[in-house]
């Protein structure tokens, strides 16, 4: 077990990549804080599955763009488990709209969740990690912020580019005891893409060397690498997991 008795907070863990990561971490021996924002039912289902594996978990509702709520989530984690070893900043949102129809409210919500949320969770989790001179922070960015992008999601692209930059800055700020890295997925089979036109997705799949979207479990394995001791000499890095892409 690569994460035996480690304490991990995973944001946005009620579905998609977050859920897959929570289940994989639990399988590897970690105790999990399943963060969610909207669906307590889905979060509790993840908690149930983790307990069925023989590990421990709690579900914590928290708007990660709200500083007081983030502080509360950190406090609940420490109260229940005593410390924080791993933080996975996975929660994210996207609005698909043309440049002309993009609203200021959409832009702000995207950055509040995708960037401010990473900052707040990292800041308050790292305060606890410093007490034990140990910590692993993994940010879920995206190839949309690096070399694959769409003008219909420019605020999302910009926010994920910010996460890549923030990862490097946090790695320097929190060294040497806390490592900070990011995973940049390409297309992943999650609800975030459920409403996109089939023809568009088919065209995108042709650009991928492996000719398929990633499964959430594929990305969870990349996140596990950064959470485990396998990556002890890696920090400030971004691992691209896109199946190969032109």
TAGI-V176886 format. One record per backbone hydrogen bond with DSSP energy under -1.0 kcal/mol. NH is the residue of the N-H (numbers start at 1). CO is the residue of the C=O. If there is no record, write none. Layout:
NH&CO / NH&CO
This chain:
3&28 / 5&29 / 6&3 / 8&31 / 9&86 / 10&33 / 11&88 / 13&35 / 19&15 / 20&16 / 21&17 / 22&18 / 23&19 / 24&20 / 25&21 / 26&22 / 27&23 / 28&24 / 29&26 / 30&25 / 31&6 / 32&56 / 33&8 / 34&58 / 35&10 / 35&33 / 36&60 / 43&39 / 44&40 / 45&41 / 46&42 / 47&43 / 48&44 / 49&45 / 50&46 / 51&47 / 52&48 / 54&51 / 55&50 / 58&32 / 60&34 / 62&36 / 66&63 / 70&66 / 71&67 / 72&68 / 73&69 / 74&70 / 75&71 / 76&72 / 77&73 / 78&74 / 79&75 / 80&76 / 81&77 / 82&78 / 85&7 / 86&7 / 87&136 / 88&9 / 89&138 / 90&88 / 97&152 / 102&98 / 107&103 / 108&104 / 109&105 / 110&106 / 111&107 / 112&108 / 113&109 / 114&110 / 115&111 / 116&111 / 117&112 / 119&115 / 120&116 / 121&117 / 122&118 / 123&119 / 124&120 / 125&121 / 126&122 / 127&123 / 129&125 / 130&126 / 132&129 / 134&129 / 135&177 / 136&85 / 137&179 / 138&87 / 139&181 / 140&89 / 141&183 / 143&185 / 145&142 / 146&143 / 147&143 / 148&143 / 153&150 / 157&153 / 158&154 / 159&155 / 160&156 / 161&157 / 162&158 / 163&159 / 164&160 / 165&161 / 166&162 / 167&163 / 168&164 / 169&165 / 170&166 / 171&167 / 172&168 / 173&169 / 174&170 / 178&174 / 179&135 / 181&137 / 182&237 / 183&139 / 184&239 / 186&241 / 189&214 / 190&188 / 193&190 / 194&191 / 196&193 / 201&197 / 202&198 / 203&199 / 204&200 / 205&201 / 206&202 / 209&244 / 210&243 / 211&208 / 214&187 / 218&215 / 219&215 / 220&216 / 221&217 / 222&218 / 223&219 / 224&220 / 225&221 / 226&222 / 227&223 / 228&224 / 231&228 / 232&229 / 234&231 / 236&180 / 239&182 / 241&184 / 246&207
